[in-house]
Amino acid sequence: MRGLTSLYVEYANGDKEYHDLPVDPDELRNSCSSLSGKQQDALHTALDAMGSRRGTESCSAAARQDHKLTQR
């Protein structure tokens, strides 16, 4: 899940990555362990909600979001 200032990834093997992009623009330092449990839970919930969306509306929304991110 990529936002304007962060990147959060959950891998199938259970590993997780979090990058604060203004601080780590090259995504070299995984700072997930520095997040509180509450923050990690919120990221997981948001990622899970994104994964459960299906259909053209969510594809269109994803394309619009991607376009916004690439226009920075």
PyMOL Python script that loads the backbone (N, CA, C, O; Angstrom):
from pymol import cmd

cmd.read_pdbstr("""\
ATOM      1  N   MET A   1       0.859  -1.147   0.000  1.00  0.00           N
ATOM      2  CA  MET A   1       0.000   0.000   0.000  1.00  0.00           C
ATOM      3  C   MET A   1       0.916   1.223   0.000  1.00  0.00           C
ATOM      4  O   MET A   1       1.660   1.462   0.951  1.00  0.00           O
ATOM      5  N   ARG A   2       0.844   1.982  -1.079  1.00  0.00           N
ATOM      6  CA  ARG A   2       1.713   3.156  -1.204  1.00  0.00           C
ATOM      7  C   ARG A   2       0.870   4.420  -1.061  1.00  0.00           C
ATOM      8  O   ARG A   2      -0.155   4.583  -1.723  1.00  0.00           O
ATOM      9  N   GLY A   3       1.318   5.293  -0.194  1.00  0.00           N
ATOM     10  CA  GLY A   3       0.705   6.601  -0.044  1.00  0.00           C
ATOM     11  C   GLY A   3       1.707   7.665  -0.452  1.00  0.00           C
ATOM     12  O   GLY A   3       2.797   7.350  -0.930  1.00  0.00           O
ATOM     13  N   LEU A   4       1.346   8.897  -0.268  1.00  0.00           N
ATOM     14  CA  LEU A   4       2.245   9.979  -0.645  1.00  0.00           C
ATOM     15  C   LEU A   4       3.490  10.020   0.232  1.00  0.00           C
ATOM     16  O   LEU A   4       4.558  10.433  -0.221  1.00  0.00           O
ATOM     17  N   THR A   5       3.355   9.592   1.484  1.00  0.00           N
ATOM     18  CA  THR A   5       4.496   9.689   2.404  1.00  0.00           C
ATOM     19  C   THR A   5       4.928   8.355   2.992  1.00  0.00           C
ATOM     20  O   THR A   5       5.830   8.317   3.829  1.00  0.00           O
ATOM     21  N   SER A   6       4.298   7.252   2.568  1.00  0.00           N
ATOM     22  CA  SER A   6       4.672   5.970   3.169  1.00  0.00           C
ATOM     23  C   SER A   6       4.418   4.812   2.211  1.00  0.00           C
ATOM     24  O   SER A   6       3.673   4.919   1.237  1.00  0.00           O
ATOM     25  N   LEU A   7       5.072   3.702   2.534  1.00  0.00           N
ATOM     26  CA  LEU A   7       4.881   2.444   1.822  1.00  0.00           C
ATOM     27  C   LEU A   7       4.758   1.353   2.876  1.00  0.00           C
ATOM     28  O   LEU A   7       5.602   1.241   3.766  1.00  0.00           O
ATOM     29  N   TYR A   8       3.707   0.550   2.772  1.00  0.00           N
ATOM     30  CA  TYR A   8       3.497  -0.556   3.708  1.00  0.00           C
ATOM     31  C   TYR A   8       3.250  -1.819   2.901  1.00  0.00           C
ATOM     32  O   TYR A   8       2.426  -1.828   1.986  1.00  0.00           O
ATOM     33  N   VAL A   9       3.969  -2.892   3.245  1.00  0.00           N
ATOM     34  CA  VAL A   9       3.863  -4.157   2.524  1.00  0.00           C
ATOM     35  C   VAL A   9       3.736  -5.297   3.528  1.00  0.00           C
ATOM     36  O   VAL A   9       4.433  -5.329   4.543  1.00  0.00           O
ATOM     37  N   GLU A  10       2.838  -6.228   3.231  1.00  0.00           N
ATOM     38  CA  GLU A  10       2.749  -7.485   3.973  1.00  0.00           C
ATOM     39  C   GLU A  10       3.000  -8.606   2.980  1.00  0.00           C
ATOM     40  O   GLU A  10       2.324  -8.698   1.956  1.00  0.00           O
ATOM     41  N   TYR A  11       3.967  -9.454   3.282  1.00  0.00           N
ATOM     42  CA  TYR A  11       4.314 -10.570   2.417  1.00  0.00           C
ATOM     43  C   TYR A  11       3.587 -11.845   2.860  1.00  0.00           C
ATOM     44  O   TYR A  11       3.169 -11.956   4.012  1.00  0.00           O
ATOM     45  N   ALA A  12       3.442 -12.787   1.956  1.00  0.00           N
ATOM     46  CA  ALA A  12       2.755 -14.044   2.243  1.00  0.00           C
ATOM     47  C   ALA A  12       3.418 -14.809   3.386  1.00  0.00           C
ATOM     48  O   ALA A  12       2.748 -15.559   4.096  1.00  0.00           O
ATOM     49  N   ASN A  13       4.721 -14.629   3.570  1.00  0.00           N
ATOM     50  CA  ASN A  13       5.426 -15.355   4.639  1.00  0.00           C
ATOM     51  C   ASN A  13       5.282 -14.683   6.012  1.00  0.00           C
ATOM     52  O   ASN A  13       5.844 -15.155   7.001  1.00  0.00           O
ATOM     53  N   GLY A  14       4.516 -13.566   6.064  1.00  0.00           N
ATOM     54  CA  GLY A  14       4.284 -12.885   7.334  1.00  0.00           C
ATOM     55  C   GLY A  14       5.179 -11.685   7.578  1.00  0.00           C
ATOM     56  O   GLY A  14       4.915 -10.893   8.483  1.00  0.00           O
ATOM     57  N   ASP A  15       6.229 -11.536   6.793  1.00  0.00           N
ATOM     58  CA  ASP A  15       7.100 -10.360   6.937  1.00  0.00           C
ATOM     59  C   ASP A  15       6.332  -9.101   6.550  1.00  0.00           C
ATOM     60  O   ASP A  15       5.427  -9.138   5.717  1.00  0.00           O
ATOM     61  N   LYS A  16       6.713  -7.984   7.171  1.00  0.00           N
ATOM     62  CA  LYS A  16       6.083  -6.695   6.894  1.00  0.00           C
ATOM     63  C   LYS A  16       7.166  -5.642   6.707  1.00  0.00           C
ATOM     64  O   LYS A  16       8.237  -5.720   7.311  1.00  0.00           O
ATOM     65  N   GLU A  17       6.877  -4.668   5.871  1.00  0.00           N
ATOM     66  CA  GLU A  17       7.789  -3.538   5.665  1.00  0.00           C
ATOM     67  C   GLU A  17       7.011  -2.242   5.769  1.00  0.00           C
ATOM     68  O   GLU A  17       5.864  -2.149   5.331  1.00  0.00           O
ATOM     69  N   TYR A  18       7.652  -1.246   6.355  1.00  0.00           N
ATOM     70  CA  TYR A  18       7.095   0.102   6.384  1.00  0.00           C
ATOM     71  C   TYR A  18       8.233   1.069   6.094  1.00  0.00           C
ATOM     72  O   TYR A  18       9.302   0.986   6.700  1.00  0.00           O
ATOM     73  N   HIS A  19       7.999   1.977   5.171  1.00  0.00           N
ATOM     74  CA  HIS A  19       8.996   2.985   4.834  1.00  0.00           C
ATOM     75  C   HIS A  19       8.362   4.364   4.905  1.00  0.00           C
ATOM     76  O   HIS A  19       7.335   4.612   4.275  1.00  0.00           O
ATOM     77  N   ASP A  20       8.962   5.247   5.659  1.00  0.00           N
ATOM     78  CA  ASP A  20       8.580   6.656   5.736  1.00  0.00           C
ATOM     79  C   ASP A  20       9.319   7.338   4.584  1.00  0.00           C
ATOM     80  O   ASP A  20      10.509   7.633   4.695  1.00  0.00           O
ATOM     81  N   LEU A  21       8.624   7.584   3.496  1.00  0.00           N
ATOM     82  CA  LEU A  21       9.280   8.013   2.260  1.00  0.00           C
ATOM     83  C   LEU A  21      10.017   9.348   2.342  1.00  0.00           C
ATOM     84  O   LEU A  21      11.060   9.476   1.701  1.00  0.00           O
ATOM     85  N   PRO A  22       9.548  10.348   3.085  1.00  0.00           N
ATOM     86  CA  PRO A  22      10.360  11.569   3.198  1.00  0.00           C
ATOM     87  C   PRO A  22      11.707  11.314   3.886  1.00  0.00           C
ATOM     88  O   PRO A  22      12.705  11.958   3.562  1.00  0.00           O
ATOM     89  N   VAL A  23      11.728  10.381   4.827  1.00  0.00           N
ATOM     90  CA  VAL A  23      12.949  10.054   5.554  1.00  0.00           C
ATOM     91  C   VAL A  23      13.775   9.001   4.809  1.00  0.00           C
ATOM     92  O   VAL A  23      15.005   9.027   4.848  1.00  0.00           O
ATOM     93  N   ASP A  24      13.094   8.083   4.138  1.00  0.00           N
ATOM     94  CA  ASP A  24      13.741   6.948   3.478  1.00  0.00           C
ATOM     95  C   ASP A  24      13.220   6.812   2.035  1.00  0.00           C
ATOM     96  O   ASP A  24      12.548   5.831   1.717  1.00  0.00           O
ATOM     97  N   PRO A  25      13.520   7.777   1.169  1.00  0.00           N
ATOM     98  CA  PRO A  25      12.951   7.769  -0.183  1.00  0.00           C
ATOM     99  C   PRO A  25      13.405   6.589  -1.040  1.00  0.00           C
ATOM    100  O   PRO A  25      12.715   6.230  -1.994  1.00  0.00           O
ATOM    101  N   ASP A  26      14.535   5.986  -0.726  1.00  0.00           N
ATOM    102  CA  ASP A  26      15.027   4.845  -1.494  1.00  0.00           C
ATOM    103  C   ASP A  26      14.548   3.503  -0.925  1.00  0.00           C
ATOM    104  O   ASP A  26      14.913   2.440  -1.428  1.00  0.00           O
ATOM    105  N   GLU A  27      13.735   3.567   0.117  1.00  0.00           N
ATOM    106  CA  GLU A  27      13.149   2.377   0.753  1.00  0.00           C
ATOM    107  C   GLU A  27      14.220   1.367   1.173  1.00  0.00           C
ATOM    108  O   GLU A  27      14.122   0.176   0.880  1.00  0.00           O
ATOM    109  N   LEU A  28      15.226   1.867   1.855  1.00  0.00           N
ATOM    110  CA  LEU A  28      16.345   1.024   2.281  1.00  0.00           C
ATOM    111  C   LEU A  28      16.224   0.543   3.721  1.00  0.00           C
ATOM    112  O   LEU A  28      16.819  -0.472   4.083  1.00  0.00           O
ATOM    113  N   ARG A  29      15.460   1.260   4.551  1.00  0.00           N
ATOM    114  CA  ARG A  29      15.360   0.911   5.977  1.00  0.00           C
ATOM    115  C   ARG A  29      13.916   0.562   6.341  1.00  0.00           C
ATOM    116  O   ARG A  29      13.037   1.423   6.315  1.00  0.00           O
ATOM    117  N   ASN A  30      13.687  -0.679   6.671  1.00  0.00           N
ATOM    118  CA  ASN A  30      12.367  -1.129   7.091  1.00  0.00           C
ATOM    119  C   ASN A  30      12.137  -0.649   8.522  1.00  0.00           C
ATOM    120  O   ASN A  30      12.800  -1.117   9.448  1.00  0.00           O
ATOM    121  N   SER A  31      11.215   0.268   8.704  1.00  0.00           N
ATOM    122  CA  SER A  31      10.973   0.813  10.043  1.00  0.00           C
ATOM    123  C   SER A  31       9.659   0.310  10.642  1.00  0.00           C
ATOM    124  O   SER A  31       9.096   0.957  11.525  1.00  0.00           O
ATOM    125  N   CYS A  32       9.170  -0.830  10.175  1.00  0.00           N
ATOM    126  CA  CYS A  32       7.913  -1.378  10.680  1.00  0.00           C
ATOM    127  C   CYS A  32       7.987  -1.657  12.182  1.00  0.00           C
ATOM    128  O   CYS A  32       7.017  -1.428  12.904  1.00  0.00           O
ATOM    129  N   SER A  33       9.119  -2.144  12.645  1.00  0.00           N
ATOM    130  CA  SER A  33       9.241  -2.489  14.073  1.00  0.00           C
ATOM    131  C   SER A  33       9.184  -1.255  14.977  1.00  0.00           C
ATOM    132  O   SER A  33       8.953  -1.380  16.180  1.00  0.00           O
ATOM    133  N   SER A  34       9.392  -0.077  14.411  1.00  0.00           N
ATOM    134  CA  SER A  34       9.323   1.144  15.227  1.00  0.00           C
ATOM    135  C   SER A  34       7.892   1.672  15.370  1.00  0.00           C
ATOM    136  O   SER A  34       7.645   2.593  16.150  1.00  0.00           O
ATOM    137  N   LEU A  35       6.951   1.091  14.620  1.00  0.00           N
ATOM    138  CA  LEU A  35       5.552   1.500  14.732  1.00  0.00           C
ATOM    139  C   LEU A  35       4.912   0.834  15.936  1.00  0.00           C
ATOM    140  O   LEU A  35       5.273  -0.284  16.306  1.00  0.00           O
ATOM    141  N   SER A  36       3.968   1.523  16.537  1.00  0.00           N
ATOM    142  CA  SER A  36       3.249   0.930  17.666  1.00  0.00           C
ATOM    143  C   SER A  36       2.338  -0.187  17.151  1.00  0.00           C
ATOM    144  O   SER A  36       2.044  -0.263  15.958  1.00  0.00           O
ATOM    145  N   GLY A  37       1.908  -1.028  18.044  1.00  0.00           N
ATOM    146  CA  GLY A  37       0.975  -2.091  17.684  1.00  0.00           C
ATOM    147  C   GLY A  37      -0.298  -1.540  17.076  1.00  0.00           C
ATOM    148  O   GLY A  37      -0.856  -2.116  16.142  1.00  0.00           O
ATOM    149  N   LYS A  38      -0.754  -0.419  17.614  1.00  0.00           N
ATOM    150  CA  LYS A  38      -1.964   0.230  17.098  1.00  0.00           C
ATOM    151  C   LYS A  38      -1.758   0.701  15.658  1.00  0.00           C
ATOM    152  O   LYS A  38      -2.634   0.533  14.809  1.00  0.00           O
ATOM    153  N   GLN A  39      -0.598   1.287  15.396  1.00  0.00           N
ATOM    154  CA  GLN A  39      -0.293   1.754  14.042  1.00  0.00           C
ATOM    155  C   GLN A  39      -0.203   0.577  13.071  1.00  0.00           C
ATOM    156  O   GLN A  39      -0.724   0.647  11.958  1.00  0.00           O
ATOM    157  N   GLN A  40       0.449  -0.490  13.487  1.00  0.00           N
ATOM    158  CA  GLN A  40       0.561  -1.677  12.637  1.00  0.00           C
ATOM    159  C   GLN A  40      -0.807  -2.293  12.371  1.00  0.00           C
ATOM    160  O   GLN A  40      -1.090  -2.723  11.253  1.00  0.00           O
ATOM    161  N   ASP A  41      -1.658  -2.336  13.399  1.00  0.00           N
ATOM    162  CA  ASP A  41      -3.010  -2.868  13.226  1.00  0.00           C
ATOM    163  C   ASP A  41      -3.811  -2.023  12.240  1.00  0.00           C
ATOM    164  O   ASP A  41      -4.540  -2.559  11.406  1.00  0.00           O
ATOM    165  N   ALA A  42      -3.674  -0.696  12.338  1.00  0.00           N
ATOM    166  CA  ALA A  42      -4.403   0.203  11.438  1.00  0.00           C
ATOM    167  C   ALA A  42      -3.939   0.011   9.990  1.00  0.00           C
ATOM    168  O   ALA A  42      -4.759   0.009   9.072  1.00  0.00           O
ATOM    169  N   LEU A  43      -2.645  -0.147   9.788  1.00  0.00           N
ATOM    170  CA  LEU A  43      -2.123  -0.385   8.440  1.00  0.00           C
ATOM    171  C   LEU A  43      -2.626  -1.723   7.894  1.00  0.00           C
ATOM    172  O   LEU A  43      -3.026  -1.812   6.734  1.00  0.00           O
ATOM    173  N   HIS A  44      -2.605  -2.747   8.720  1.00  0.00           N
ATOM    174  CA  HIS A  44      -3.088  -4.067   8.295  1.00  0.00           C
ATOM    175  C   HIS A  44      -4.564  -3.991   7.921  1.00  0.00           C
ATOM    176  O   HIS A  44      -4.970  -4.537   6.895  1.00  0.00           O
ATOM    177  N   THR A  45      -5.366  -3.324   8.738  1.00  0.00           N
ATOM    178  CA  THR A  45      -6.800  -3.194   8.479  1.00  0.00           C
ATOM    179  C   THR A  45      -7.048  -2.461   7.165  1.00  0.00           C
ATOM    180  O   THR A  45      -7.904  -2.867   6.379  1.00  0.00           O
ATOM    181  N   ALA A  46      -6.304  -1.382   6.922  1.00  0.00           N
ATOM    182  CA  ALA A  46      -6.467  -0.624   5.679  1.00  0.00           C
ATOM    183  C   ALA A  46      -6.066  -1.464   4.475  1.00  0.00           C
ATOM    184  O   ALA A  46      -6.747  -1.445   3.450  1.00  0.00           O
ATOM    185  N   LEU A  47      -4.972  -2.196   4.590  1.00  0.00           N
ATOM    186  CA  LEU A  47      -4.510  -3.049   3.491  1.00  0.00           C
ATOM    187  C   LEU A  47      -5.523  -4.164   3.233  1.00  0.00           C
ATOM    188  O   LEU A  47      -5.829  -4.480   2.083  1.00  0.00           O
ATOM    189  N   ASP A  48      -6.030  -4.747   4.292  1.00  0.00           N
ATOM    190  CA  ASP A  48      -7.021  -5.812   4.172  1.00  0.00           C
ATOM    191  C   ASP A  48      -8.285  -5.295   3.486  1.00  0.00           C
ATOM    192  O   ASP A  48      -8.859  -5.984   2.643  1.00  0.00           O
ATOM    193  N   ALA A  49      -8.717  -4.096   3.841  1.00  0.00           N
ATOM    194  CA  ALA A  49      -9.912  -3.505   3.226  1.00  0.00           C
ATOM    195  C   ALA A  49      -9.689  -3.268   1.739  1.00  0.00           C
ATOM    196  O   ALA A  49     -10.600  -3.473   0.938  1.00  0.00           O
ATOM    197  N   MET A  50      -8.495  -2.841   1.363  1.00  0.00           N
ATOM    198  CA  MET A  50      -8.191  -2.626  -0.048  1.00  0.00           C
ATOM    199  C   MET A  50      -8.234  -3.941  -0.813  1.00  0.00           C
ATOM    200  O   MET A  50      -8.710  -3.984  -1.947  1.00  0.00           O
ATOM    201  N   GLY A  51      -7.748  -4.997  -0.212  1.00  0.00           N
ATOM    202  CA  GLY A  51      -7.704  -6.297  -0.873  1.00  0.00           C
ATOM    203  C   GLY A  51      -9.063  -6.929  -1.048  1.00  0.00           C
ATOM    204  O   GLY A  51      -9.239  -7.783  -1.917  1.00  0.00           O
ATOM    205  N   SER A  52     -10.028  -6.528  -0.241  1.00  0.00           N
ATOM    206  CA  SER A  52     -11.355  -7.139  -0.325  1.00  0.00           C
ATOM    207  C   SER A  52     -12.245  -6.440  -1.337  1.00  0.00           C
ATOM    208  O   SER A  52     -13.360  -6.899  -1.589  1.00  0.00           O
ATOM    209  N   ARG A  53     -11.789  -5.350  -1.921  1.00  0.00           N
ATOM    210  CA  ARG A  53     -12.589  -4.637  -2.912  1.00  0.00           C
ATOM    211  C   ARG A  53     -12.453  -5.322  -4.263  1.00  0.00           C
ATOM    212  O   ARG A  53     -11.365  -5.738  -4.660  1.00  0.00           O
ATOM    213  N   ARG A  54     -13.562  -5.430  -4.951  1.00  0.00           N
ATOM    214  CA  ARG A  54     -13.572  -6.064  -6.260  1.00  0.00           C
ATOM    215  C   ARG A  54     -14.448  -5.244  -7.203  1.00  0.00           C
ATOM    216  O   ARG A  54     -15.303  -4.474  -6.765  1.00  0.00           O
ATOM    217  N   GLY A  55     -14.224  -5.417  -8.489  1.00  0.00           N
ATOM    218  CA  GLY A  55     -15.098  -4.796  -9.477  1.00  0.00           C
ATOM    219  C   GLY A  55     -14.482  -3.587 -10.134  1.00  0.00           C
ATOM    220  O   GLY A  55     -13.391  -3.143  -9.773  1.00  0.00           O
ATOM    221  N   THR A  56     -15.200  -3.063 -11.102  1.00  0.00           N
ATOM    222  CA  THR A  56     -14.668  -1.953 -11.896  1.00  0.00           C
ATOM    223  C   THR A  56     -14.482  -0.685 -11.088  1.00  0.00           C
ATOM    224  O   THR A  56     -13.543   0.074 -11.331  1.00  0.00           O
ATOM    225  N   GLU A  57     -15.365  -0.445 -10.130  1.00  0.00           N
ATOM    226  CA  GLU A  57     -15.248   0.785  -9.344  1.00  0.00           C
ATOM    227  C   GLU A  57     -13.924   0.823  -8.589  1.00  0.00           C
ATOM    228  O   GLU A  57     -13.252   1.855  -8.567  1.00  0.00           O
ATOM    229  N   SER A  58     -13.547  -0.288  -7.974  1.00  0.00           N
ATOM    230  CA  SER A  58     -12.300  -0.278  -7.212  1.00  0.00           C
ATOM    231  C   SER A  58     -11.091  -0.234  -8.141  1.00  0.00           C
ATOM    232  O   SER A  58     -10.067   0.348  -7.784  1.00  0.00           O
ATOM    233  N   CYS A  59     -11.189  -0.837  -9.325  1.00  0.00           N
ATOM    234  CA  CYS A  59     -10.084  -0.745 -10.294  1.00  0.00           C
ATOM    235  C   CYS A  59      -9.915   0.692 -10.763  1.00  0.00           C
ATOM    236  O   CYS A  59      -8.794   1.187 -10.879  1.00  0.00           O
ATOM    237  N   SER A  60     -11.028   1.356 -11.031  1.00  0.00           N
ATOM    238  CA  SER A  60     -10.966   2.755 -11.461  1.00  0.00           C
ATOM    239  C   SER A  60     -10.400   3.633 -10.357  1.00  0.00           C
ATOM    240  O   SER A  60      -9.595   4.527 -10.619  1.00  0.00           O
ATOM    241  N   ALA A  61     -10.819   3.380  -9.124  1.00  0.00           N
ATOM    242  CA  ALA A  61     -10.314   4.155  -7.985  1.00  0.00           C
ATOM    243  C   ALA A  61      -8.820   3.930  -7.819  1.00  0.00           C
ATOM    244  O   ALA A  61      -8.081   4.873  -7.533  1.00  0.00           O
ATOM    245  N   ALA A  62      -8.368   2.699  -7.993  1.00  0.00           N
ATOM    246  CA  ALA A  62      -6.937   2.395  -7.876  1.00  0.00           C
ATOM    247  C   ALA A  62      -6.157   3.105  -8.973  1.00  0.00           C
ATOM    248  O   ALA A  62      -5.073   3.631  -8.723  1.00  0.00           O
ATOM    249  N   ALA A  63      -6.697   3.123 -10.180  1.00  0.00           N
ATOM    250  CA  ALA A  63      -6.017   3.801 -11.292  1.00  0.00           C
ATOM    251  C   ALA A  63      -5.922   5.296 -11.031  1.00  0.00           C
ATOM    252  O   ALA A  63      -4.894   5.910 -11.315  1.00  0.00           O
ATOM    253  N   ARG A  64      -6.988   5.889 -10.492  1.00  0.00           N
ATOM    254  CA  ARG A  64      -6.955   7.329 -10.174  1.00  0.00           C
ATOM    255  C   ARG A  64      -5.922   7.616  -9.097  1.00  0.00           C
ATOM    256  O   ARG A  64      -5.188   8.600  -9.183  1.00  0.00           O
ATOM    257  N   GLN A  65      -5.863   6.752  -8.073  1.00  0.00           N
ATOM    258  CA  GLN A  65      -4.895   6.939  -6.991  1.00  0.00           C
ATOM    259  C   GLN A  65      -3.479   6.806  -7.532  1.00  0.00           C
ATOM    260  O   GLN A  65      -2.603   7.595  -7.179  1.00  0.00           O
ATOM    261  N   ASP A  66      -3.247   5.811  -8.389  1.00  0.00           N
ATOM    262  CA  ASP A  66      -1.922   5.626  -8.977  1.00  0.00           C
ATOM    263  C   ASP A  66      -1.540   6.854  -9.798  1.00  0.00           C
ATOM    264  O   ASP A  66      -0.393   7.298  -9.744  1.00  0.00           O
ATOM    265  N   HIS A  67      -2.466   7.397 -10.543  1.00  0.00           N
ATOM    266  CA  HIS A  67      -2.200   8.583 -11.347  1.00  0.00           C
ATOM    267  C   HIS A  67      -1.806   9.759 -10.440  1.00  0.00           C
ATOM    268  O   HIS A  67      -0.871  10.497 -10.747  1.00  0.00           O
ATOM    269  N   LYS A  68      -2.512   9.923  -9.344  1.00  0.00           N
ATOM    270  CA  LYS A  68      -2.186  10.990  -8.390  1.00  0.00           C
ATOM    271  C   LYS A  68      -0.778  10.827  -7.865  1.00  0.00           C
ATOM    272  O   LYS A  68      -0.042  11.807  -7.754  1.00  0.00           O
ATOM    273  N   LEU A  69      -0.391   9.603  -7.539  1.00  0.00           N
ATOM    274  CA  LEU A  69       0.935   9.352  -6.973  1.00  0.00           C
ATOM    275  C   LEU A  69       2.035   9.619  -7.981  1.00  0.00           C
ATOM    276  O   LEU A  69       3.102  10.109  -7.610  1.00  0.00           O
ATOM    277  N   THR A  70       1.799   9.308  -9.253  1.00  0.00           N
ATOM    278  CA  THR A  70       2.836   9.498 -10.259  1.00  0.00           C
ATOM    279  C   THR A  70       2.949  10.955 -10.700  1.00  0.00           C
ATOM    280  O   THR A  70       3.915  11.317 -11.372  1.00  0.00           O
ATOM    281  N   GLN A  71       1.996  11.786 -10.340  1.00  0.00           N
ATOM    282  CA  GLN A  71       2.022  13.200 -10.743  1.00  0.00           C
ATOM    283  C   GLN A  71       2.692  14.094  -9.704  1.00  0.00           C
ATOM    284  O   GLN A  71       2.664  15.316  -9.849  1.00  0.00           O
ATOM    285  N   ARG A  72       3.298  13.517  -8.652  1.00  0.00           N
ATOM    286  CA  ARG A  72       3.925  14.319  -7.597  1.00  0.00           C
ATOM    287  C   ARG A  72       5.095  15.091  -8.110  1.00  0.00           C
ATOM    288  O   ARG A  72       5.736  15.818  -7.350  1.00  0.00           O
TER     289      ARG A  72
END
""", "prot")
cmd.dss("prot")
cmd.show_as("cartoon", "prot")
cmd.util.cbc("prot")
cmd.orient("prot")
